[in-house]
Amino acid sequence: MAVLLTGRQSRSLRRRKEEEGRGGDIVSEDTHGEDTHGEGTRSEVYAELAGVGPYGVRPGHALITMVEPHPGHEYAYNRWYEDDHYYAGAMAMPWMYAGRRWVATRELQRLRYPEKSAVAQPVTAGCYISTYWITDGRYADHMKWTVGINKRLNRDGRVYQDRTHVLTAFQNHEATVYRDGAAGPRDYHALDHPYAGLVVEVIDADGPEQRAELLEWLRAKHLPKRLAGSPAAMVTVFRPTPLPGDRMTYVKQVEGVDTRLTLLWFLEEDPRERWEPAFAGLDAAVVESGLGRVELVAPFIPTVPGTDRYVDQLR
């Protein structure tokens, strides 16, 4: 069977044969055994960059992306995301240091509310969500890389098109509230700790000033009360930031930049086990406060990397 090589592959093969013909090694002496496949990658810059700027462990920023694969493309989308994009389009990037992917089966989708959501239309849209932490103070650096790499992935045909971004936004960390105080995993552990479920809550305030009041109410009153005795070990609170103007065209601009808060509830059990007592009525509590309105409450469970588990339960 004939094998077609790209121009780059052909050049690499010719080079390898030339080296072998000279009785040499494809790793030259001046590389000291380093891989030379990355010629032109300006590797000398990496040592310089590593010596400057913030490098803490706190999740100062997040990427939260909820996506709906088009009907009939569920399996192909899942394999593309897990086999390629999760790594090349996320975890391999500078300053994105933790990630986890979650799924909402039909049964979980039916628990979502409110029915008329400003986030998801219909409210069941978005059966996969991925969450990533970005080092505090490194948002601008990360964004330069992510825009560049996504343009490259798109140019190289490594972007799966049969999907819809329901909610995709980079977000700044505002607060974390813990159920058990100083005990247990911290927010920087949240995407590595084996939490059994995630509940995503999106709240809109009437304006920027109201959002500040809403945040303080959540942090000081509402969340500590709801967390007590609940299956959630912590809640992280984020506010969205606008996407850059040179973003990929298939990702819509972020809504609610000045008014929205996104809450991630990390659960120690499947959200279905205590859904009614723990998570029903979150919207009523916010309305009663007079500080905003809940636009989405959506439960998820973790995917199992490298498998297609739950794909047959999406529709």
N, C-alpha and C positions, 0 to 999 in steps of 0.2 A: 504493500500500500504506500502510495506517495505521501510524503509529509510536507506541507507548505510551511515555510518559515517566513517570519516577518523580516524586514530589512535589518532590524536590530539583532534578531537572533542569528541571521546570516553573518553579520559582521562579527558577532561573538564567536560563532563557529569557526570562521576563517582565522580569527586571532588565535583561538585555541590550537588549530592545526599548525599555524605558523610557529607558535611557541614549541609545540611538540616536534616539529620538523627541525628546529634548532637544538633539540635535545634539552630544551629549557623547561622551566616550571611556569605555570601561568601566574604564580605569585612571585614577583620580582624581589630582589634583595632589598630595595629601598622601601618596600611596604612592610618589612619585618613580619611577614606572614599574615598581614591584614587582607580582608576581602577587597578585591579591586573591581567588583561588579558595579560599585557605585561611583565610577569616575565622574568627575564634574559635580559632586554633591557638596563641595565646599566644607568638607568634614572639619577643617581646622577651626571653623567658626563655633562648633559645638562646645569646645572647652571654654572659649571666651564667654558664651552665653550662660554656661552653667555656673559661672562665678559671679553673676550679678542678678539682682532682682529678688522678689519674694520667692520663698520655696517652703512655705509651711504646709501643714496637712489639713487645715480646715477647708471645708467646701465653701469657698467664697462665692462661687457661681455654679450654675447647673445648666445642662441641656436637657430639656424634657420634650420628648417628641412622640406624639400619639398618631398612629398611622392606620389607615384602612386599606388592606390589599383589595384590589378589584375582584369581583366574583369570578371564580375559576382560576385565580392566580395565587391562591393561598399557599399552596405547597411551594411553588417556585419562589414566591416572595420570601417565605420563611427561610428557605435554603440560601438565597442570595444574602439576606441580612445576616444570618448566623455564620455563614461560611466566608463571607467577604466583607460586607459593609461594617459590621460591628467592630472589626479590627482595622481595616484600611481607612474607613470613613469615621472612625471615632477613637478607639483605644490606642492606636499607634500615634496619635497626635500629641504634641507637647502639651503638658500641663493638664491633660484630661486623665486623671489618675484612678478613677473607679467607675464602673458601669454595671448596670443590670437591666435585664429585659423581662417584661411582664406580659401576660396575656389575659384577655377576658373571653371566656367561653360564652356560649349562648345564655347559659344559666346566670352567669355573672352580669352579662349585659342587661338582662331583664331587671336587675336590682337598681340600675342607675336612675337618677332623678336630678333635676325636674324634667318632666316630659318635654317641655319647651325650653331648650337650652340654647344660650348664646354661644356656646362652645362647640357642641356637636349637633348636627342636624342630619338624620334623627339622632336622638340621644344615645342610641346604641352604636353609632359610628365610632371607629377607632378601636379595633380589637387588640392591637398591640401598642405597648408604650415602652420606651426605653428611657432610662434615667442615668445621667452621667454627672460626676462631680469634677469641677475645675478648680485648680489651686487659687486661693484668695489672692487678688492683685494681679492675676495673669490673664484676665479676660481679653484684653486688647491683643496680647501676644498670641493667644490661642486663636482668636478670630482671624488674624492674618493668615495663619496656617490653614484653618478650616475652609476659608473661602478659596484659597489656592488649591488645596487638595481636592475639594469637591469639583472644581472646574476641571482638574486633571482627570478625576474619575469619570466625569461625564464625557469628556473628550475621548477617553479610552474605552467607552462603552461599558463601564462598570457601575452604572446607576440603573436600578430597576424602575421602569417608568409606570408600570401598571399598579399604581397605589395612589392614595390621596392623603395628604398631610391634614389631619383634623386639628391638631394643636401642636405646633412646633415652635419653641421659643427658648432662647438663652435667658437665664434668670439670675438675679442677684439674691444672695442669701440674706434674709432679714432676721430670722430667729429660729431657734430650736427649743422645743419644750419637751422635757422628759417626764415620763410617768414615775420613775423610781429615783429621781434626784441624781445623785452622783454615781449610783450603781448601774452596771450594765453597759452595753456598747454605746459609744458616742456617735454623733452624726457622721463623722468621717469613716466610721466602720459600717454605716448603714447599708451600703451597696455590696459589701463583702460578707456581712453577717447573714446566715441563712434564714432570713425572715420569710414567713410562710404566706404573706399577703401584703398588698399595698392598696390603700384607698387614696384616690386623687380627688381633691376638693378644690374647686375654683370659685372664688368670691369676688364680686365686683362692687366697689363703692361708688358713690355718686360723684366723687371728685378727689383730687390729690390730698386735700386736707382731711376729708372723711376717711381716706385710706389710712392715713397716719393714726387716726383715732381707732379705726378698725383693727389695725395691727396691735396697738396697745391693749385693746380689749381682748383680742385673741390670746396674746402672750400672758397677760396678767390674770384673766378671769376665765374665759371660756375654755381654753385648751386644758389648763390644769384640772378643771372640773370634769371635763369629758374623758380625760385620760385615766382618772382615778378608777381602778378596778376594771379597766377596759383591756381588750386584747392588743392594743397598740402600745408599743414601748416608747415611741417618740413621734413627734410631728415636726417636720421641717417646713418653714414658711419662706417663700420666695416671691419676688416681684419681677415681672417680665421686662426685658430690655428690647429695644427695636433691633431688627435684623439690619445688617449693612445694606446699602443701596446696591452693591454688586453681588447680592445673594443669588442663588440659583432661582430661576423663574418659576419652578414648580413648587416653591415654598412661599406661601403668602406672607405678607407683612404682619407683624404681631399686633393684635388688638389689645386694648386696655392697658397700654404701657403706663399710664398715669393713675389708673384706678383699680387694677386687678392684683389679687394675691393668689398664689398657688400653694396649696398645702399638700404635703405628702405624709400620710399616716403609715408607719411601718408596723406590721402586725406579726405577732408571734403564733398566729393560727390562721387557718383558712377564713377569709372574711365571711363566708356563708354560715359559719358556726354560731356567730352571735350578731348577725347583721341587724336585726330589729332593735335590740336594746342598745347596741353600741353606736350604730351609724344612721338609723332612721331618725328623721327629725332634725338633722343638722341645719337644714334650710330654715326651719321655724325659729330656731334659736337666733340665727343671724337677723332675720326679719324683726324679731322681738327686740333686738338690741337697737334697731333703727340705724345701723351703720352700713348696711349693704344688703346684697341679695346673693344667694348661692346659685351659680349657673351650671355647676356640675358636681355630682358625687358619683364616683365610679370605682368599683372594686376590681382588683386584678390578683392573679397568682403568678409565681415565677415560671418562666419557661424552663425547659430542661435543655441546656445547650447541646448541640450536636444531634438533636432528635427532632421529629415532627410531632411530638406529643401535643395534644390538644388541637392540632390543625383541623381534625375531623369533627371538632365540637364548636366551630366558630359560627356556623350557619344554622 
